[in-house]
Amino acid sequence: MTNSVANVALLGVCLQMMSLLVLQVNARAFLVFGDSLVDNGNNDFLVTTARADNYPYGIDFPTHLPTGRFSNGLNIPDLISEHLGQASPLPYLSPMLKKDKLLIGANFASAGIGILNDTGIQFLNIIRITKQLEYFEQYKVRVSGLVGEEEMERLVNGALVLITLGGNDFVNNYYLVPFSARSRQFSLPDYVVYVVSEYRKVLRKMYDLGARRVLVTGTGPMGCVPAELAQRSRSGECSTELQRAASLFNPQLVQMINDLNNEVGSSAFIAANTQQMHMDFISDPQAYGFVTSKVACCGQGPYNGIGLCTPLSNLCPNRDLFAFWDPFHPSEKASRIIAQQILNGSPEYMHPMNLSTILTLDSTT
């Protein structure tokens, strides 16, 4: 009798776990790749200087503690997850990412990386994009062990994917130092062509690994971030050279995405015009409720743009009044504006369609 009761209880627990897994598999997984704009803590597990694990990072996060996000609070993947009505995917290196949490997705992003493997070498141990794709393959094996090969393929094919790359290939490579190796090897136009061609290989590899809905963000207005104003601006004007780089890179990225979609025969890749999304509030900060788009909330020196955000840095009392949280990264409020454009933006911002349209289309298929 005791054995029968135990067996029934065990069966009940197994059925509960199976129903939870089915429920999770039916939810849409969210996979994130890229750099510090979308990293949510992977670098905390690495020996690197590119990390956000100290106060005041996370000051406006629900826990009010640093999480590894380069933000005062939530970042763009968090805000997309919020819209999807599910928890943010955990960093791939987190020991908490196991069992049913794998079915929500994973965040592979690592601050400091670029499209090119020589970008960010000064940060030592970071997860370069080639390694992020290796981890993606590893992730698929882990999910397959949980739900089986067929369900894993369905989950990966149905996943929403976000990739944010490119800015560091200019800021932390081509323009990192005067006469950098890449600037001696390439003129800027030729470098842009090379970087975009390398990015194409990354995106094609993602598709070959099963990604079918990939949001690809362009670079922001790199010459207008407080770090660049502090180094290159005399009276608050954006750096002409870095703005030129962004204006060359972003249109070529969109064209490459169009070509790739034609090659695979579907709208697998969606271009997000994050340069324009940023320029809206950089050009007219007051219209978006900011007092400034030039000075970072946390930092030191001109425009609070020198060095890192640390416990000793200047810190603004109201983060919602600043477009930039630190010398390079948007505040949570600015990220909300960007996330809203990703969700509902017109074709000027999202090509060939916005995320809301994607979600509606995919819910009917």
C-alpha positions as a Python dict, from the first residue, in 0.01 Angstrom:
ca = {
    (1, 'M'): (0, 0, 0),
    (2, 'T'): (283, 238, 94),
    (3, 'N'): (463, 159, -233),
    (4, 'S'): (146, 229, -435),
    (5, 'V'): (102, 569, -268),
    (6, 'A'): (469, 651, -331),
    (7, 'N'): (439, 547, -696),
    (8, 'V'): (128, 760, -746),
    (9, 'A'): (301, 1057, -582),
    (10, 'L'): (607, 1007, -804),
    (11, 'L'): (388, 983, -1115),
    (12, 'G'): (214, 1304, -1011),
    (13, 'V'): (547, 1486, -977),
    (14, 'C'): (663, 1354, -1319),
    (15, 'L'): (338, 1463, -1487),
    (16, 'Q'): (370, 1806, -1324),
    (17, 'M'): (726, 1844, -1453),
    (18, 'M'): (627, 1728, -1803),
    (19, 'S'): (336, 1971, -1818),
    (20, 'L'): (570, 2251, -1705),
    (21, 'L'): (815, 2163, -1982),
    (22, 'V'): (538, 2153, -2243),
    (23, 'L'): (415, 2491, -2120),
    (24, 'Q'): (768, 2635, -2142),
    (25, 'V'): (829, 2487, -2489),
    (26, 'N'): (505, 2646, -2609),
    (27, 'A'): (631, 2984, -2486),
    (28, 'R'): (862, 3170, -2724),
    (29, 'A'): (1231, 3137, -2643),
    (30, 'F'): (1439, 3455, -2656),
    (31, 'L'): (1807, 3431, -2756),
    (32, 'V'): (2039, 3731, -2722),
    (33, 'F'): (2382, 3779, -2882),
    (34, 'G'): (2615, 4077, -2891),
    (35, 'D'): (2800, 4331, -2680),
    (36, 'S'): (2756, 4547, -2368),
    (37, 'L'): (2431, 4702, -2492),
    (38, 'V'): (2264, 4362, -2439),
    (39, 'D'): (2498, 4176, -2198),
    (40, 'N'): (2309, 4091, -1878),
    (41, 'G'): (2588, 3944, -1671),
    (42, 'N'): (2807, 3699, -1865),
    (43, 'N'): (3117, 3910, -1808),
    (44, 'D'): (3067, 3883, -1431),
    (45, 'F'): (3183, 3521, -1471),
    (46, 'L'): (3499, 3617, -1664),
    (47, 'V'): (3837, 3771, -1585),
    (48, 'T'): (3789, 4096, -1777),
    (49, 'T'): (3790, 4472, -1725),
    (50, 'A'): (3466, 4501, -1927),
    (51, 'R'): (3225, 4451, -1642),
    (52, 'A'): (2939, 4627, -1465),
    (53, 'D'): (2940, 4455, -1129),
    (54, 'N'): (2991, 4756, -903),
    (55, 'Y'): (2770, 5028, -757),
    (56, 'P'): (2603, 5237, -897),
    (57, 'Y'): (2525, 4997, -1186),
    (58, 'G'): (2183, 4848, -1115),
    (59, 'I'): (2080, 5133, -885),
    (60, 'D'): (1730, 5135, -1039),
    (61, 'F'): (1707, 4760, -1102),
    (62, 'P'): (1431, 4593, -894),
    (63, 'T'): (1699, 4461, -652),
    (64, 'H'): (1893, 4794, -658),
    (65, 'L'): (2208, 4585, -703),
    (66, 'P'): (2454, 4554, -995),
    (67, 'T'): (2363, 4267, -1227),
    (68, 'G'): (2629, 4291, -1498),
    (69, 'R'): (2400, 4505, -1713),
    (70, 'F'): (2558, 4828, -1838),
    (71, 'S'): (2258, 5024, -1719),
    (72, 'N'): (2109, 5193, -1415),
    (73, 'G'): (1825, 4940, -1444),
    (74, 'L'): (1678, 4730, -1723),
    (75, 'N'): (1831, 4700, -2069),
    (76, 'I'): (1673, 4641, -2411),
    (77, 'P'): (1649, 4257, -2385),
    (78, 'D'): (1474, 4298, -2047),
    (79, 'L'): (1224, 4538, -2200),
    (80, 'I'): (1152, 4305, -2493),
    (81, 'S'): (1107, 4017, -2246),
    (82, 'E'): (870, 4240, -2049),
    (83, 'H'): (659, 4284, -2362),
    (84, 'L'): (666, 3909, -2429),
    (85, 'G'): (533, 3861, -2076),
    (86, 'Q'): (817, 3638, -1962),
    (87, 'A'): (1132, 3651, -1753),
    (88, 'S'): (1452, 3775, -1915),
    (89, 'P'): (1674, 3490, -2035),
    (90, 'L'): (1964, 3427, -1799),
    (91, 'P'): (2331, 3478, -1893),
    (92, 'Y'): (2458, 3162, -2059),
    (93, 'L'): (2745, 3138, -1810),
    (94, 'S'): (2512, 3158, -1510),
    (95, 'P'): (2495, 2836, -1307),
    (96, 'M'): (2123, 2914, -1263),
    (97, 'L'): (2061, 2849, -1635),
    (98, 'K'): (1943, 2490, -1627),
    (99, 'K'): (1635, 2269, -1671),
    (100, 'D'): (1318, 2463, -1757),
    (101, 'K'): (1502, 2800, -1751),
    (102, 'L'): (1681, 2691, -2071),
    (103, 'L'): (1343, 2686, -2246),
    (104, 'I'): (1294, 3059, -2186),
    (105, 'G'): (1612, 3117, -2387),
    (106, 'A'): (1963, 3236, -2308),
    (107, 'N'): (2172, 3551, -2325),
    (108, 'F'): (2514, 3488, -2484),
    (109, 'A'): (2619, 3855, -2506),
    (110, 'S'): (2951, 3980, -2372),
    (111, 'A'): (3060, 4341, -2322),
    (112, 'G'): (3353, 4455, -2534),
    (113, 'I'): (3315, 4224, -2832),
    (114, 'G'): (3268, 4311, -3195),
    (115, 'I'): (3204, 4150, -3530),
    (116, 'L'): (3580, 4105, -3570),
    (117, 'N'): (3773, 3880, -3334),
    (118, 'D'): (4048, 4140, -3283),
    (119, 'T'): (3797, 4393, -3148),
    (120, 'G'): (3815, 4442, -2772),
    (121, 'I'): (4148, 4265, -2721),
    (122, 'Q'): (4225, 4519, -2444),
    (123, 'F'): (3943, 4365, -2236),
    (124, 'L'): (4122, 4028, -2216),
    (125, 'N'): (3874, 3745, -2157),
    (126, 'I'): (3543, 3818, -2335),
    (127, 'I'): (3306, 3591, -2530),
    (128, 'R'): (3377, 3673, -2893),
    (129, 'I'): (3093, 3624, -3140),
    (130, 'T'): (3246, 3300, -3276),
    (131, 'K'): (3241, 3164, -2919),
    (132, 'Q'): (2885, 3289, -2865),
    (133, 'L'): (2779, 3084, -3167),
    (134, 'E'): (2963, 2781, -3024),
    (135, 'Y'): (2768, 2831, -2701),
    (136, 'F'): (2449, 2847, -2910),
    (137, 'E'): (2531, 2503, -3050),
    (138, 'Q'): (2599, 2382, -2696),
    (139, 'Y'): (2267, 2533, -2583),
    (140, 'K'): (2084, 2334, -2851),
    (141, 'V'): (2238, 2009, -2722),
    (142, 'R'): (2132, 2095, -2366),
    (143, 'V'): (1775, 2175, -2472),
    (144, 'S'): (1761, 1858, -2681),
    (145, 'G'): (1855, 1658, -2372),
    (146, 'L'): (1564, 1820, -2193),
    (147, 'V'): (1282, 1794, -2449),
    (148, 'G'): (1416, 1586, -2737),
    (149, 'E'): (1563, 1674, -3078),
    (150, 'E'): (1234, 1755, -3252),
    (151, 'E'): (1105, 1988, -2979),
    (152, 'M'): (1446, 2156, -2959),
    (153, 'E'): (1440, 2232, -3332),
    (154, 'R'): (1087, 2371, -3298),
    (155, 'L'): (1194, 2589, -3004),
    (156, 'V'): (1501, 2725, -3184),
    (157, 'N'): (1318, 2785, -3515),
    (158, 'G'): (1042, 2967, -3325),
    (159, 'A'): (1275, 3168, -3103),
    (160, 'L'): (1303, 3542, -3117),
    (161, 'V'): (1670, 3635, -3160),
    (162, 'L'): (1833, 3973, -3092),
    (163, 'I'): (2188, 4056, -3202),
    (164, 'T'): (2365, 4385, -3133),
    (165, 'L'): (2714, 4425, -3278),
    (166, 'G'): (2928, 4675, -3467),
    (167, 'G'): (2988, 4976, -3243),
    (168, 'N'): (3297, 4829, -3079),
    (169, 'D'): (3452, 4753, -3417),
    (170, 'F'): (3487, 5128, -3456),
    (171, 'V'): (3513, 5269, -3102),
    (172, 'N'): (3727, 4986, -2961),
    (173, 'N'): (3920, 4893, -3274),
    (174, 'Y'): (3949, 5123, -3578),
    (175, 'Y'): (3940, 5446, -3373),
    (176, 'L'): (4074, 5307, -3044),
    (177, 'V'): (4414, 5472, -3089),
    (178, 'P'): (4557, 5699, -3358),
    (179, 'F'): (4708, 5492, -3640),
    (180, 'S'): (4550, 5169, -3515),
    (181, 'A'): (4640, 4849, -3701),
    (182, 'R'): (4302, 4838, -3875),
    (183, 'S'): (4315, 5206, -3975),
    (184, 'R'): (4656, 5146, -4133),
    (185, 'Q'): (4523, 4837, -4311),
    (186, 'F'): (4197, 4990, -4441),
    (187, 'S'): (4053, 5326, -4539),
    (188, 'L'): (3724, 5381, -4352),
    (189, 'P'): (3499, 5293, -4652),
    (190, 'D'): (3696, 4973, -4717),
    (191, 'Y'): (3689, 4883, -4346),
    (192, 'V'): (3309, 4920, -4339),
    (193, 'V'): (3277, 4688, -4641),
    (194, 'Y'): (3501, 4434, -4467),
    (195, 'V'): (3316, 4450, -4133),
    (196, 'V'): (2975, 4413, -4302),
    (197, 'S'): (3102, 4114, -4504),
    (198, 'E'): (3222, 3950, -4181),
    (199, 'Y'): (2886, 4023, -4015),
    (200, 'R'): (2710, 3851, -4303),
    (201, 'K'): (2900, 3530, -4220),
    (202, 'V'): (2787, 3555, -3856),
    (203, 'L'): (2421, 3602, -3951),
    (204, 'R'): (2432, 3322, -4208),
    (205, 'K'): (2582, 3090, -3946),
    (206, 'M'): (2295, 3182, -3710),
    (207, 'Y'): (2045, 3092, -3979),
    (208, 'D'): (2222, 2761, -4045),
    (209, 'L'): (2196, 2687, -3672),
    (210, 'G'): (1819, 2734, -3688),
    (211, 'A'): (1750, 3102, -3612),
    (212, 'R'): (1451, 3219, -3817),
    (213, 'R'): (1351, 3552, -3657),
    (214, 'V'): (1656, 3770, -3594),
    (215, 'L'): (1640, 4136, -3493),
    (216, 'V'): (1966, 4298, -3607),
    (217, 'T'): (2039, 4640, -3461),
    (218, 'G'): (2262, 4888, -3636),
    (219, 'T'): (2514, 5101, -3450),
    (220, 'G'): (2392, 5402, -3258),
    (221, 'P'): (2529, 5750, -3332),
    (222, 'M'): (2877, 5659, -3208),
    (223, 'G'): (3014, 6013, -3236),
    (224, 'C'): (2751, 6154, -2999),
    (225, 'V'): (2805, 5941, -2687),
    (226, 'P'): (2955, 6128, -2386),
    (227, 'A'): (3281, 5928, -2408),
    (228, 'E'): (3344, 6056, -2761),
    (229, 'L'): (3231, 6410, -2679),
    (230, 'A'): (3484, 6413, -2394),
    (231, 'Q'): (3767, 6310, -2626),
    (232, 'R'): (3679, 6471, -2957),
    (233, 'S'): (3434, 6760, -2905),
    (234, 'R'): (3512, 7123, -2826),
    (235, 'S'): (3161, 7255, -2774),
    (236, 'G'): (2934, 6952, -2756),
    (237, 'E'): (2914, 6872, -3126),
    (238, 'C'): (2920, 6505, -3229),
    (239, 'S'): (3245, 6361, -3366),
    (240, 'T'): (3230, 6399, -3744),
    (241, 'E'): (3454, 6100, -3814),
    (242, 'L'): (3260, 5853, -3595),
    (243, 'Q'): (2930, 5982, -3731),
    (244, 'R'): (3067, 5924, -4080),
    (245, 'A'): (3149, 5566, -3980),
    (246, 'A'): (2791, 5510, -3855),
    (247, 'S'): (2644, 5667, -4170),
    (248, 'L'): (2851, 5431, -4388),
    (249, 'F'): (2796, 5116, -4180),
    (250, 'N'): (2421, 5128, -4114),
    (251, 'P'): (2291, 5155, -4475),
    (252, 'Q'): (2530, 4879, -4586),
    (253, 'L'): (2405, 4663, -4299),
    (254, 'V'): (2045, 4707, -4417),
    (255, 'Q'): (2143, 4621, -4774),
    (256, 'M'): (2329, 4312, -4655),
    (257, 'I'): (2021, 4204, -4456),
    (258, 'N'): (1801, 4249, -4764),
    (259, 'D'): (2042, 4037, -4968),
    (260, 'L'): (2052, 3769, -4699),
    (261, 'N'): (1671, 3757, -4678),
    (262, 'N'): (1657, 3714, -5056),
    (263, 'E'): (1913, 3434, -5031),
    (264, 'V'): (1719, 3240, -4764),
    (265, 'G'): (1380, 3320, -4919),
    (266, 'S'): (1215, 3475, -4612),
    (267, 'S'): (1218, 3777, -4379),
    (268, 'A'): (1438, 3595, -4130),
    (269, 'F'): (1643, 3908, -4054),
    (270, 'I'): (1492, 4238, -3939),
    (271, 'A'): (1697, 4559, -3944),
    (272, 'A'): (1649, 4796, -3649),
    (273, 'N'): (1761, 5152, -3726),
    (274, 'T'): (1898, 5224, -3379),
    (275, 'Q'): (2100, 5518, -3512),
    (276, 'Q'): (1778, 5708, -3588),
    (277, 'M'): (1612, 5587, -3268),
    (278, 'H'): (1899, 5742, -3069),
    (279, 'M'): (1921, 6057, -3283),
    (280, 'D'): (1557, 6141, -3209),
    (281, 'F'): (1630, 6202, -2841),
    (282, 'I'): (1989, 6318, -2891),
    (283, 'S'): (1871, 6593, -3129),
    (284, 'D'): (1578, 6701, -2910),
    (285, 'P'): (1622, 6562, -2559),
    (286, 'Q'): (1358, 6787, -2404),
    (287, 'A'): (1088, 6639, -2629),
    (288, 'Y'): (1151, 6304, -2459),
    (289, 'G'): (1171, 6438, -2104),
    (290, 'F'): (1553, 6453, -2079),
    (291, 'V'): (1747, 6755, -1957),
    (292, 'T'): (2054, 6650, -2156),
    (293, 'S'): (2172, 6401, -2416),
    (294, 'K'): (2535, 6510, -2391),
    (295, 'V'): (2626, 6454, -2025),
    (296, 'A'): (2625, 6101, -1880),
    (297, 'C'): (2450, 6048, -1547),
    (298, 'C'): (2747, 5854, -1408),
    (299, 'G'): (3108, 5939, -1487),
    (300, 'Q'): (3373, 6207, -1451),
    (301, 'G'): (3549, 6471, -1656),
    (302, 'P'): (3393, 6663, -1947),
    (303, 'Y'): (3037, 6540, -2014),
    (304, 'N'): (3101, 6276, -1742),
    (305, 'G'): (3257, 6093, -2035),
    (306, 'I'): (3601, 5996, -1905),
    (307, 'G'): (3676, 5648, -1772),
    (308, 'L'): (3427, 5411, -1615),
    (309, 'C'): (3122, 5455, -1395),
    (310, 'T'): (3245, 5371, -1042),
    (311, 'P'): (3139, 5427, -681),
    (312, 'L'): (3357, 5743, -687),
    (313, 'S'): (3201, 5888, -1005),
    (314, 'N'): (2964, 6181, -1028),
    (315, 'L'): (2610, 6043, -1008),
    (316, 'C'): (2292, 6225, -1109),
    (317, 'P'): (2002, 6201, -860),
    (318, 'N'): (1733, 6138, -1128),
    (319, 'R'): (1836, 5893, -1399),
    (320, 'D'): (1516, 5954, -1597),
    (321, 'L'): (1640, 6302, -1688),
    (322, 'F'): (1953, 6170, -1865),
    (323, 'A'): (1961, 6000, -2206),
    (324, 'F'): (2296, 5838, -2123),
    (325, 'W'): (2358, 5641, -1807),
    (326, 'D'): (2738, 5613, -1842),
    (327, 'P'): (2990, 5732, -2105),
    (328, 'F'): (2867, 5477, -2364),
    (329, 'H'): (2530, 5329, -2264),
    (330, 'P'): (2173, 5461, -2262),
    (331, 'S'): (1976, 5501, -1941),
    (332, 'E'): (1684, 5266, -1878),
    (333, 'K'): (1444, 5542, -1985),
    (334, 'A'): (1629, 5587, -2316),
    (335, 'S'): (1631, 5208, -2363),
    (336, 'R'): (1252, 5209, -2316),
    (337, 'I'): (1219, 5459, -2601),
    (338, 'I'): (1436, 5237, -2824),
    (339, 'A'): (1244, 4922, -2724),
    (340, 'Q'): (914, 5094, -2809),
    (341, 'Q'): (1043, 5175, -3157),
    (342, 'I'): (1158, 4814, -3202),
    (343, 'L'): (806, 4706, -3108),
    (344, 'N'): (597, 4962, -3294),
    (345, 'G'): (831, 5166, -3517),
    (346, 'S'): (747, 5266, -3873),
    (347, 'P'): (951, 5131, -4170),
    (348, 'E'): (1195, 5420, -4114),
    (349, 'Y'): (1295, 5248, -3790),
    (350, 'M'): (1219, 4879, -3852),
    (351, 'H'): (1270, 4707, -4189),
    (352, 'P'): (1087, 4516, -4328),
    (353, 'M'): (856, 4511, -4021),
    (354, 'N'): (845, 4589, -3651),
    (355, 'L'): (839, 4338, -3367),
    (356, 'S'): (464, 4373, -3301),
    (357, 'T'): (395, 4278, -3663),
    (358, 'I'): (631, 3980, -3633),
    (359, 'L'): (455, 3859, -3319),
    (360, 'T'): (112, 3895, -3485),
    (361, 'L'): (224, 3716, -3802),
    (362, 'D'): (392, 3434, -3613),
    (363, 'S'): (90, 3379, -3387),
    (364, 'T'): (-119, 3291, -3694),
    (365, 'T'): (124, 3037, -3838),
}
